[in-house]
Amino acid sequence: MRIRGSRLSLTGTAVATTALLATALMPSTGAGAADRPTRAEAVDNAAAVLVDRAAALGLGAAQGTAVRDVVVDADGSQHVRYDRTYRQLPVRGGDFVVHLAPDGSYRGADRATTRAISVPATTPAVKAPKAADLAASALRAVNLGETLRKLTAKPRLVIDALHGAPKLAWETNAVAQDPQGNPVARTVVTNATTGKQIDAWDSIETATGDGQSLYGGKVPLQTTLSGSAYQLKDPTRGNTYTGDAANKTDLCVLGVCVSRAPSTVFTDADNHWGTGNTSSRATAAVDAQYGTDVTWDYYKKVHGRNGIAGDGKGSFNRVHYGSDYNNAFWDDTCFCMTYGDGDGSTFGPLVSLDVAGHEMSHGVTSHTADLTYSGEPGGLNEATSDIFGTLVEFHAKNASDPGDWLIGEKIVRPGLGKPSLRRMDQPSKDGNSVDCWTSSVKDLDVHFSSGVANHFAYLLAEGSGPKTIGGVQHNGTTCDGASVTGIGKDKLGAIWYRALTVYMTSSTNYAGARTATLNAARDLYGSGSTERNAVAAAWSAVSVG
């Protein structure tokens, strides 16, 4: 979901400001906070650049731009990220980042595409009902054997600039319910001239007071006293709260959820929540609220990011969603997290700490690089959530759930036949993910192509070779047989966050991620630094050269 603000008229360009602000982690040297440009000043500086350099940036009179995010470094350098429209149609792959010096002068730009944004006409030959039918068929195809209920599809016209020459396209979100009433959704991009499918991906990004939690033991909670009862709402973290979905599901029509499962905020009389087991409905709520708290704290204390969107706004959680629902997902449209209880044999309640950090990091990605959820960008999107979900787990320092490089180890039941959903030291050990990049990685499910970046992240932090972390045996193998020396988890997080928020765009692939992280390491530690050299070595160790 994009937040639009005031609009400034410029020659050949329209620039819309937003309320999003994130501060990048930089060395302590540089301009003092009082000397740094404000967000508004950065936007004004970038607006002037768009006027002066419209042609060089591929901007024309038919295009509009809207600010998505702003990063101001400690030294005053500014990075303003834009979305783009063409004849008022959203441009997929039209996003770009303008980089400015502390004095506001132009340094450069990163663009998702350098092709000229133009199409012969904006009247589609393939009409909206046909695009809706094609998307509905695509959703049925990936749910083969299941009878879908309440299936709807709502197309919108866009310009697709992510797949070759820009073309008029329909972007259609098809949503339905499976036989258990759980939501399924697929976004399909269709050529509006030929009817050929251009791209498609699952729209629900999967995978999660003083309280007795299910997975983390006794944890602290900030709550709100309302009358004589306490609410599971945290006023210190943007009024984030956790509610009971009462095992209901959302009702979505024409791609829009017209009614949602309830999210009745949990209340308690004595401010001691849950029992540590599933007999109390509040127990899963404790885990969810705790996961939100730790994720909020990680991004704010480590990266200076004030909330998922960088605007201080808290999200909310819904637990006990659906029936035997083996999933958890972040939804930008409600700015909320949703957790199923699992079926008890494959998964338990999906409210573990790393799942919470993973899913909420999808929200951070959505408000920054917005990596497309297919192909190599989709793998990087998933890996970003695995990386930050893991770093959230380490940041918590919870003795009942010590940090490790496994994903979802708390929710997996013995019947699944493996100790976790994924692992980052050797991703292929889950039976589906890949350790090393090849040209076929783009064709894999994004949860499996993410293995390349996960493997990179582990090697960059921990290095190669066997070691025990969080009581778990790890072994960082390499694809080229080289030995890699790690630089630690904190530096991994700093480099990946800066790459995500400053250099990556919606079309970034693995080669682009290598460049983005090298640029980030250069910014943070220097062009000839040990850290930058380690980034290069870790990418080479997973065959991204």
C-alpha positions as CSV (number, residue, x, y, z in Angstrom):
1,M,0.0,0.0,0.0
2,R,1.4,3.4,-1.0
3,I,0.9,6.5,1.1
4,R,0.4,9.6,-1.0
5,G,0.9,13.1,0.2
6,S,1.1,16.7,-1.3
7,R,1.8,17.0,-5.0
8,L,4.4,19.4,-6.5
9,S,4.1,20.5,-10.1
10,L,7.3,20.4,-12.1
11,T,8.1,20.7,-15.8
12,G,7.4,17.3,-17.3
13,T,7.2,15.7,-13.9
14,A,4.9,15.4,-10.9
15,V,6.4,14.5,-7.5
16,A,4.3,13.3,-4.6
17,T,5.7,13.3,-1.1
18,T,5.0,10.6,1.5
19,A,5.3,10.3,5.3
20,L,7.9,7.6,5.2
21,L,11.4,8.2,6.7
22,A,14.2,5.7,7.5
23,T,17.7,6.6,8.7
24,A,20.5,4.3,7.4
25,L,23.1,2.9,9.7
26,M,26.4,4.7,9.0
27,P,29.7,5.3,10.8
28,S,29.6,7.8,13.7
29,T,31.7,10.3,11.9
30,G,30.1,13.0,9.7
31,A,27.6,15.9,10.1
32,G,25.9,16.3,13.4
33,A,22.1,15.6,13.6
34,A,21.4,19.3,13.6
35,D,23.3,19.8,10.4
36,R,21.8,17.0,8.5
37,P,19.1,17.8,5.9
38,T,15.6,17.0,6.9
39,R,13.4,14.6,5.1
40,A,11.5,17.6,3.5
41,E,14.8,19.1,2.4
42,A,15.9,15.9,0.8
43,V,12.6,15.6,-1.1
44,D,13.0,19.2,-2.3
45,N,16.6,18.6,-3.4
46,A,15.6,15.5,-5.3
47,A,12.7,17.3,-6.9
48,A,15.1,19.9,-8.3
49,V,17.3,17.1,-9.6
50,L,14.3,15.5,-11.4
51,V,13.6,18.8,-13.2
52,D,17.3,19.3,-14.2
53,R,17.9,15.7,-15.2
54,A,14.5,14.5,-16.4
55,A,15.9,13.4,-19.7
56,A,18.8,11.5,-18.3
57,L,16.5,9.8,-15.8
58,G,14.1,8.8,-18.6
59,L,11.3,11.1,-17.3
60,G,8.9,12.7,-19.8
61,A,5.8,14.8,-19.8
62,A,3.5,11.8,-19.7
63,Q,5.1,10.5,-16.5
64,G,4.5,11.1,-12.9
65,T,6.6,10.2,-9.8
66,A,5.8,9.6,-6.2
67,V,8.2,9.4,-3.3
68,R,8.1,6.0,-1.6
69,D,11.0,6.3,0.9
70,V,13.7,8.7,2.0
71,V,17.1,7.8,3.7
72,V,19.3,10.5,5.1
73,D,22.8,9.3,6.1
74,A,24.7,10.4,9.1
75,D,27.0,12.5,6.9
76,G,24.0,14.2,5.2
77,S,24.0,12.2,2.0
78,Q,20.4,11.7,0.8
79,H,18.7,8.9,-1.1
80,V,15.1,9.5,-2.3
81,R,13.2,6.5,-3.8
82,Y,10.4,7.0,-6.3
83,D,7.6,5.1,-7.9
84,R,6.6,6.1,-11.4
85,T,3.4,6.3,-13.5
86,Y,2.9,6.7,-17.3
87,R,-0.3,8.5,-18.3
88,Q,-1.5,7.9,-14.7
89,L,-0.9,4.1,-15.0
90,P,1.4,2.5,-12.4
91,V,4.7,1.4,-13.9
92,R,6.0,-2.0,-12.7
93,G,9.7,-1.6,-12.7
94,G,9.5,2.1,-13.0
95,D,11.0,2.7,-9.5
96,F,14.3,4.4,-9.1
97,V,16.5,5.9,-6.3
98,V,18.2,9.3,-6.6
99,H,21.4,9.7,-4.6
100,L,22.5,13.2,-3.4
101,A,25.5,14.6,-1.7
102,P,25.1,16.3,1.7
103,D,24.8,19.7,-0.1
104,G,21.9,18.3,-2.2
105,S,23.9,18.0,-5.4
106,Y,23.3,15.0,-7.7
107,R,25.6,11.9,-7.3
108,G,23.8,9.3,-9.3
109,A,20.7,7.1,-9.5
110,D,19.7,3.4,-9.5
111,R,16.8,2.5,-11.8
112,A,14.9,-0.7,-12.0
113,T,14.9,-0.3,-15.7
114,T,16.9,2.1,-18.0
115,R,14.5,1.5,-21.0
116,A,12.4,4.4,-22.1
117,I,8.9,4.3,-20.6
118,S,6.4,4.6,-23.4
119,V,3.7,2.5,-25.1
120,P,1.8,3.1,-28.3
121,A,-1.6,3.3,-26.6
122,T,-3.2,2.8,-23.2
123,T,-6.4,1.2,-24.5
124,P,-6.2,-2.6,-24.0
125,A,-7.1,-5.0,-26.8
126,V,-7.7,-7.7,-24.1
127,K,-10.6,-6.4,-22.0
128,A,-10.8,-6.6,-18.2
129,P,-13.2,-9.5,-18.0
130,K,-10.9,-11.6,-20.1
131,A,-7.9,-10.7,-17.9
132,A,-9.9,-11.6,-14.8
133,D,-10.8,-15.0,-16.3
134,L,-7.1,-15.7,-17.1
135,A,-6.1,-14.9,-13.6
136,A,-8.8,-17.0,-12.1
137,S,-7.7,-19.9,-14.3
138,A,-4.1,-19.4,-13.1
139,L,-5.2,-19.5,-9.5
140,R,-7.1,-22.7,-10.1
141,A,-4.1,-24.2,-11.8
142,V,-1.8,-23.8,-8.8
143,N,-4.5,-25.2,-6.5
144,L,-5.1,-28.3,-8.6
145,G,-7.4,-30.8,-7.0
146,E,-9.0,-28.2,-4.6
147,T,-12.4,-26.8,-5.0
148,L,-12.1,-23.0,-4.6
149,R,-14.9,-21.0,-3.2
150,K,-15.8,-17.3,-3.5
151,L,-13.2,-16.8,-6.3
152,T,-13.0,-13.2,-7.5
153,A,-10.5,-11.4,-9.7
154,K,-10.0,-7.6,-10.1
155,P,-7.7,-6.4,-12.9
156,R,-6.0,-3.0,-13.1
157,L,-4.1,-1.6,-16.0
158,V,-0.4,-1.1,-15.6
159,I,2.7,-0.6,-17.6
160,D,5.0,-3.6,-17.3
161,A,8.7,-2.5,-17.6
162,L,10.2,-5.5,-15.8
163,H,10.1,-7.9,-18.7
164,G,11.8,-6.4,-21.8
165,A,10.3,-3.5,-23.6
166,P,7.6,-1.7,-21.6
167,K,4.1,-2.9,-22.5
168,L,0.5,-2.3,-21.5
169,A,-0.6,-5.0,-19.1
170,W,-3.3,-6.1,-16.7
171,E,-2.2,-6.8,-13.1
172,T,-4.9,-9.0,-11.7
173,N,-5.2,-10.2,-8.1
174,A,-7.3,-13.4,-8.0
175,V,-8.5,-14.4,-4.5
176,A,-10.5,-17.3,-3.2
177,Q,-11.0,-19.7,-0.3
178,D,-9.8,-23.3,-0.1
179,P,-12.2,-26.0,1.2
180,Q,-11.2,-25.2,4.8
181,G,-12.1,-21.5,4.3
182,N,-8.4,-20.4,4.2
183,P,-7.4,-17.6,1.8
184,V,-5.5,-18.4,-1.4
185,A,-4.4,-15.7,-3.8
186,R,-2.4,-15.2,-7.0
187,T,-1.4,-12.1,-8.8
188,V,-1.2,-12.5,-12.6
189,V,0.3,-10.0,-15.0
190,T,-1.1,-10.4,-18.5
191,N,-0.1,-8.7,-21.8
192,A,-3.1,-6.4,-22.5
193,T,-2.5,-6.7,-26.3
194,T,-1.9,-10.4,-26.7
195,G,-3.4,-12.0,-23.6
196,K,-0.1,-13.8,-22.9
197,Q,0.9,-14.2,-19.3
198,I,3.9,-12.2,-18.4
199,D,4.4,-13.1,-14.7
200,A,2.5,-14.6,-11.8
201,W,3.2,-15.1,-8.1
202,D,1.4,-16.0,-4.9
203,S,0.0,-12.8,-3.3
204,I,0.0,-14.1,0.3
205,E,3.7,-14.2,1.3
206,T,4.0,-17.3,3.4
207,A,5.9,-19.1,5.7
208,T,4.2,-16.1,12.2
209,G,2.9,-8.8,28.9
210,D,4.3,-10.5,31.3
211,G,3.2,-13.5,29.4
212,Q,3.8,-17.2,29.3
213,S,4.5,-17.9,25.7
214,L,4.4,-21.1,23.7
215,Y,7.9,-21.0,22.4
216,G,9.8,-18.3,24.3
217,G,9.1,-18.9,27.9
218,K,8.1,-16.0,30.2
219,V,8.4,-12.7,28.3
220,P,7.8,-9.0,29.1
221,L,4.9,-7.2,27.5
222,Q,3.8,-3.6,27.4
223,T,0.1,-3.3,27.7
224,T,-2.7,-0.7,28.0
225,L,-5.0,-0.3,30.9
226,S,-8.6,0.4,29.7
227,G,-11.1,0.7,32.6
228,S,-10.5,-2.3,34.8
229,A,-9.0,-4.5,32.2
230,Y,-5.6,-4.6,30.4
231,Q,-5.5,-4.7,26.6
232,L,-2.7,-6.5,24.7
233,K,-1.8,-3.2,23.0
234,D,1.6,-1.6,23.2
235,P,1.6,2.2,23.4
236,T,5.4,2.3,23.3
237,R,5.6,0.7,19.9
238,G,3.0,2.5,17.8
239,N,0.0,1.0,19.6
240,T,0.7,-2.5,18.1
241,Y,-1.9,-4.9,19.3
242,T,-2.9,-8.6,19.1
243,G,-6.4,-9.8,18.5
244,D,-8.3,-13.0,18.3
245,A,-9.5,-14.0,14.8
246,A,-11.9,-16.5,16.3
247,N,-10.9,-19.1,13.7
248,K,-12.6,-17.0,11.0
249,T,-11.2,-16.0,7.6
250,D,-11.4,-13.0,5.4
251,L,-14.1,-12.4,2.7
252,C,-12.6,-10.9,-0.4
253,V,-14.5,-9.8,-3.5
254,L,-13.0,-8.6,-6.8
255,G,-9.6,-8.6,-5.2
256,V,-10.6,-6.4,-2.3
257,C,-11.3,-7.8,1.2
258,V,-14.8,-6.5,1.9
259,S,-14.9,-8.1,5.3
260,R,-12.1,-9.4,7.4
261,A,-11.8,-12.0,10.2
262,P,-12.3,-10.3,13.5
263,S,-9.3,-9.0,15.4
264,T,-10.8,-8.6,18.9
265,V,-8.0,-7.3,21.1
266,F,-7.1,-9.6,23.9
267,T,-7.9,-8.4,27.4
268,D,-6.8,-9.7,30.8
269,A,-7.7,-8.8,34.4
270,D,-4.3,-9.1,36.1
271,N,-1.8,-8.3,33.3
272,H,-0.4,-11.9,33.3
273,W,-1.1,-13.4,30.0
274,G,-1.3,-17.0,28.7
275,T,-0.3,-20.3,30.3
276,G,2.5,-21.5,28.1
277,N,0.3,-24.1,26.3
278,T,-2.4,-24.1,23.7
279,S,-5.3,-24.6,26.2
280,S,-5.2,-20.9,26.7
281,R,-6.1,-18.8,23.6
282,A,-4.0,-16.0,25.0
283,T,-0.8,-18.1,24.8
284,A,-0.4,-17.7,21.0
285,A,-1.2,-14.1,21.4
286,V,1.7,-13.7,23.8
287,D,4.1,-15.1,21.2
288,A,2.7,-12.9,18.5
289,Q,2.9,-9.7,20.5
290,Y,6.4,-10.6,21.7
291,G,7.5,-11.3,18.2
292,T,6.2,-7.9,17.1
293,D,7.9,-6.2,20.0
294,V,11.3,-7.8,19.3
295,T,11.0,-7.1,15.6
296,W,10.1,-3.5,16.2
297,D,13.1,-3.1,18.6
298,Y,15.5,-4.8,16.2
299,Y,14.7,-2.4,13.4
300,K,14.7,0.7,15.6
301,K,17.7,0.0,17.8
302,V,19.9,-1.6,15.1
303,H,18.9,0.3,12.0
304,G,17.1,3.4,13.2
305,R,13.9,2.4,11.5
306,N,10.8,3.6,13.4
307,G,8.3,0.9,12.6
308,I,7.8,-1.3,9.6
309,A,7.0,1.6,7.3
310,G,9.4,3.9,9.0
311,D,6.6,6.2,10.1
312,G,6.1,5.1,13.7
313,K,2.9,3.4,12.9
314,G,2.3,0.1,14.7
315,S,0.9,-3.0,12.9
316,F,-1.4,-5.5,14.5
317,N,-1.6,-9.3,14.8
318,R,-4.4,-11.7,14.3
319,V,-4.0,-15.2,15.9
320,H,-6.2,-18.3,15.7
321,Y,-7.0,-17.6,12.0
322,G,-8.9,-20.2,10.0
323,S,-9.1,-23.9,10.7
324,D,-5.9,-26.0,10.9
325,Y,-4.2,-23.2,8.9
326,N,-0.6,-24.1,8.2
327,N,0.5,-20.6,7.4
328,A,1.4,-17.1,8.6
329,F,1.4,-14.0,6.4
330,W,2.0,-10.3,6.3
331,D,-0.7,-8.2,4.5
332,D,0.2,-4.7,3.4
333,T,-3.4,-3.7,2.8
334,C,-4.3,-4.1,6.5
335,F,-0.8,-3.5,7.7
336,C,-1.1,-6.6,9.8
337,M,0.2,-10.0,10.6
338,T,-1.9,-13.1,10.5
339,Y,-1.1,-16.5,12.2
340,G,-2.7,-19.9,11.8
341,D,-2.8,-22.5,14.5
342,G,-1.3,-25.2,12.3
343,D,-2.8,-28.6,11.9
344,G,-0.9,-30.1,14.9
345,S,0.8,-32.8,12.8
346,T,2.8,-30.8,10.3
347,F,3.0,-27.5,12.2
348,G,2.1,-26.1,15.5
349,P,0.9,-22.5,15.9
350,L,3.0,-20.5,13.6
351,V,3.8,-17.7,16.1
352,S,7.5,-18.4,16.6
353,L,9.9,-15.5,16.9
354,D,11.8,-16.0,13.6
355,V,8.5,-16.5,11.7
356,A,7.3,-13.2,13.1
357,G,10.5,-11.4,12.1
358,H,10.4,-13.0,8.7
359,E,6.8,-12.0,7.9
360,M,7.0,-8.5,9.2
361,S,10.2,-8.0,7.2
362,H,8.1,-8.5,4.1
363,G,6.5,-5.3,5.1
364,V,9.9,-3.5,5.4
365,T,10.7,-4.8,1.9
366,S,7.4,-3.6,0.5
367,H,8.0,-0.1,1.8
368,T,11.6,0.0,0.5
369,A,13.0,-2.0,-2.5
370,D,9.6,-3.7,-3.1
371,L,11.4,-6.7,-4.7
372,T,9.0,-8.4,-7.2
373,Y,7.7,-11.6,-5.7
374,S,8.9,-13.9,-8.6
375,G,12.1,-14.9,-10.3
376,E,15.4,-13.9,-8.8
377,P,13.9,-10.7,-7.2
378,G,11.4,-13.0,-5.4
379,G,14.1,-15.2,-4.1
380,L,15.9,-12.1,-2.7
381,N,12.6,-11.0,-1.2
382,E,12.2,-14.3,0.7
383,A,15.9,-14.3,1.6
384,T,15.6,-10.8,3.0
385,S,12.8,-12.0,5.4
386,D,14.8,-15.1,6.3
387,I,17.9,-13.0,7.0
388,F,16.1,-10.4,9.2
389,G,13.9,-13.0,10.8
390,T,17.1,-14.8,11.9
391,L,18.7,-11.6,13.1
392,V,15.6,-10.7,15.1
393,E,15.9,-14.1,16.8
394,F,19.6,-13.5,17.7
395,H,18.7,-9.9,18.8
396,A,16.1,-11.2,21.3
397,K,18.7,-13.2,23.3
398,N,16.0,-15.5,24.6
399,A,17.3,-18.5,26.4
400,S,14.2,-20.5,25.5
401,D,14.7,-19.8,21.8
402,P,18.4,-19.1,21.2
403,G,19.5,-17.7,17.9
404,D,20.5,-20.1,15.2
405,W,20.4,-20.2,11.4
406,L,17.4,-22.5,11.1
407,I,14.0,-21.1,9.9
408,G,10.9,-22.2,11.7
409,E,12.5,-24.8,13.9
410,K,10.0,-24.2,16.7
411,I,6.8,-24.7,14.6
412,V,7.8,-27.9,12.8
413,R,6.4,-31.1,14.1
414,P,8.2,-34.5,14.0
415,G,5.9,-35.7,11.2
416,L,7.5,-33.3,8.7
417,G,10.6,-35.4,8.8
418,K,13.1,-32.5,9.2
419,P,14.0,-30.1,12.0
420,S,13.1,-26.8,10.4
421,L,11.5,-25.3,7.3
422,R,14.8,-24.0,5.9
423,R,18.4,-23.6,7.0
424,M,20.9,-21.0,5.9
425,D,24.3,-22.7,6.4
426,Q,23.4,-25.5,3.8
427,P,20.0,-24.5,2.3
428,S,19.9,-27.7,0.2
429,K,19.5,-29.8,3.3
430,D,15.8,-29.0,3.3
431,G,15.5,-31.1,0.1
432,N,14.3,-28.2,-2.1
433,S,16.4,-25.1,-1.7
434,V,19.7,-24.5,-3.6
435,D,23.1,-23.6,-2.2
436,C,24.6,-22.2,-5.4
437,W,23.5,-19.8,-8.1
438,T,22.9,-21.1,-11.6
439,S,21.0,-19.7,-14.6
440,S,18.0,-21.9,-13.6
441,V,17.5,-20.4,-10.2
442,K,15.1,-17.8,-11.6
443,D,12.7,-20.7,-12.4
444,L,12.4,-22.0,-8.8
445,D,9.8,-21.3,-6.2
446,V,11.0,-18.1,-4.4
447,H,11.2,-20.0,-1.1
448,F,13.8,-22.3,-2.7
449,S,15.7,-19.8,-4.9
450,S,16.2,-17.8,-1.7
451,G,18.8,-20.4,-0.7
452,V,21.5,-18.7,-2.6
453,A,21.2,-15.4,-0.7
454,N,20.6,-17.3,2.6
455,H,23.8,-19.2,2.0
456,F,25.7,-16.0,1.2
457,A,24.3,-14.3,4.4
458,Y,25.4,-17.2,6.6
459,L,28.9,-17.3,5.1
460,L,29.3,-13.5,5.4
461,A,28.3,-13.6,9.1
462,E,29.8,-16.9,10.3
463,G,32.3,-18.0,7.6
464,S,32.8,-21.5,6.3
465,G,33.4,-24.7,8.3
466,P,31.6,-26.5,11.2
467,K,30.5,-24.7,14.4
468,T,27.8,-25.0,17.0
469,I,25.4,-22.0,17.2
470,G,22.5,-21.8,19.5
471,G,23.0,-25.5,20.4
472,V,22.6,-26.5,16.7
473,Q,25.4,-27.9,14.6
474,H,26.1,-25.8,11.5
475,N,28.5,-26.3,8.6
476,G,29.1,-23.4,6.2
477,T,30.0,-25.2,3.0
478,T,31.0,-23.3,-0.2
479,C,30.3,-23.9,-3.9
480,D,33.9,-23.2,-5.0
481,G,35.6,-25.1,-2.2
482,A,37.1,-21.8,-0.9
483,S,37.5,-20.9,2.8
484,V,35.5,-17.9,3.9
485,T,36.0,-15.8,7.0
486,G,32.9,-14.3,8.5
487,I,32.5,-10.7,9.7
488,G,29.7,-11.2,12.2
489,K,25.9,-10.9,12.3
490,D,25.8,-7.2,13.0
491,K,27.8,-6.3,10.0
492,L,25.7,-8.6,7.8
493,G,22.6,-6.9,9.0
494,A,24.0,-3.4,8.4
495,I,25.2,-4.2,4.9
496,W,21.9,-6.0,3.8
497,Y,19.7,-3.3,5.3
498,R,21.6,-0.5,3.5
499,A,21.6,-2.5,0.3
500,L,17.8,-3.0,0.6
501,T,16.9,0.5,1.5
502,V,19.3,2.5,-0.7
503,Y,20.4,0.4,-3.7
504,M,18.0,-2.5,-4.5
505,T,15.0,-1.9,-6.7
506,S,12.0,-4.1,-7.7
507,S,14.0,-5.8,-10.4
508,T,17.2,-6.5,-8.5
509,N,18.5,-10.0,-9.3
510,Y,21.4,-11.9,-7.8
511,A,24.1,-10.1,-9.8
512,G,22.4,-6.8,-8.8
513,A,22.3,-7.9,-5.1
514,R,26.1,-8.5,-5.3
515,T,26.6,-4.9,-6.6
516,A,24.1,-3.5,-4.0
517,T,25.8,-5.1,-1.1
518,L,29.3,-4.2,-2.3
519,N,28.1,-0.6,-2.6
520,A,26.6,-0.8,0.9
521,A,29.8,-2.3,2.4
522,R,31.8,0.5,0.7
523,D,29.6,3.1,2.2
524,L,29.7,1.7,5.7
525,Y,33.3,0.5,5.9
526,G,35.3,1.8,3.0
527,S,36.2,0.7,-0.6
528,G,39.2,-1.3,0.4
529,S,37.8,-2.6,3.7
530,T,37.9,-6.1,5.0
531,E,34.1,-6.0,5.1
532,R,33.8,-5.2,1.4
533,N,36.3,-7.9,0.5
534,A,34.3,-10.4,2.6
535,V,31.1,-9.5,0.8
536,A,32.8,-10.2,-2.6
537,A,34.2,-13.5,-1.2
538,A,30.9,-14.7,0.2
539,W,29.1,-14.0,-3.1
540,S,31.8,-15.9,-5.0
541,A,31.4,-18.8,-2.6
542,V,27.8,-19.2,-3.7
543,S,28.7,-18.8,-7.4
544,V,27.5,-15.2,-7.8
545,G,30.5,-13.6,-9.5
